[in-house]
Amino acid sequence: MPMNSEQQQQFFDALAERKTWMLDYLGQDRRKALFVPEDIHDAVYSYVMAGGKVLRPCVLYFACGAVGGDERLATPAAVAVELFHTWTLVHDDIMDRDPLRRGQPTVHEEFRRRALERPGYNESEAQHYGMSIGMMTGEVQHGWAVSLLSDLYDRSSDNAEVVLWLIQYLETEVLLALVGGQTLDIQYTKASIDTMSEEVVFDMLWRKTGALYQFAGMAGAMIGLNIANPKHPKVKAIADFTGGCGTAFQLQDDILGLIGDEATLGKPVGSDIREGKRTVILCHAFQMATCVEKQLMLEVVGNPEASDDKVQRVKQLMISLGGVEYARVLAEQRIATVMDNLDVLPVSPYKQYLINWAKYLIGRSF
């Protein structure tokens, strides 16, 4: 059941309030003075200040509150999760060759443009400079995220074990899941579509998106309970819930990447087709296609030189052959499957926020 208008407004208000907490914390952070020269400073803050939805840190806040913790104390971890997510976006944009993110130039594109306005740069050198700034920006954001997690330590609450556990888990299991998922994503663009199974695509989606959402829920619960035990019933329940929802989030992302509004999304619609992204939508449509339709897909998907007309034809095939509807149903099923995990939590506004977050993931338009 989707959110009603009152629930939706309360949910968006909750996101906005917590985003303010995060931005205030970032603005007061002593480390910002270290971001020099100006290009690094501007690049590090660009995506953070560009109007992201801050869903991952808010999940961490909600999980903390849902187990009875003081969510404001979790702010360093919430900001850390957002920065960790942000550095992956900066690097993903380089790998995907995307020129836009949230309606603005991607980091590597912005600094390519800046370089061209300076003496001594031709197009090739400007491209290299832009990618170099993007790589270094991600490195700074990654390190900043880990440093922020260390700020969670509070001698009076004796939470050192929780802090160390979260840092170690983020920098091993989560990092390797994300890198592995992105590597598979790149490799799969060259794999024949007819060899791709739904199972391997879902594994990639979980690694790319579900792992960090799982961590956000897990971290919030651990901070709220002050316990470094991933098998604690409430910690495990929330982690399983947020990780499962994360996969549904990616399914909706793939749907929007095909049929969303480009102005709303802030990135080119249909770019996944030219990039050759192996999505559940594509795999299902390919299975349902005729031989002629399959041949067209094989010719266009993953071909950066494909004409706009052929890209549009493949897009319409993916819709008419049921790929979008199939992915939508799968996303709804994923949410329904993991919703029971929240039964271990007492009734509270935070539990309702988590429920509404899950509903939002598969109902959003951007």
ABEGO torsion letter per residue (X at the ends): XBBBAAAAAAAAAAAAAAAAAAAAAAAABAAAAABOBAAAAAAAAAAAAAGBAGAAAAAAAAAAAAAGBBAAAAAAAAAAAAAAAAAAAAAAAAAAGBABBGGBBBAAAAAAAAAAABBGBBAAAAAAAAAAAAAAAAAAAAAAAAAAAAAABBAAAGAAAAAAAAAAAAABAAAAAAAAAAAAAAAAAABBAAABBAAAAAAAAAAAAAAAAAAAAAAAAAAAAGBBBAABAAAAAAAAAAAAAAAAAAAAAAAAAAABBAAAAGBBBGAAAAAGBBBAAAAAAAAABBAAAAAAAAAABGBAABBAAAAAAAAAAAAAAGAAAAAAAAAAAAAAAAAAAAAABBBBAAAAAAAAAAAAAAABAX
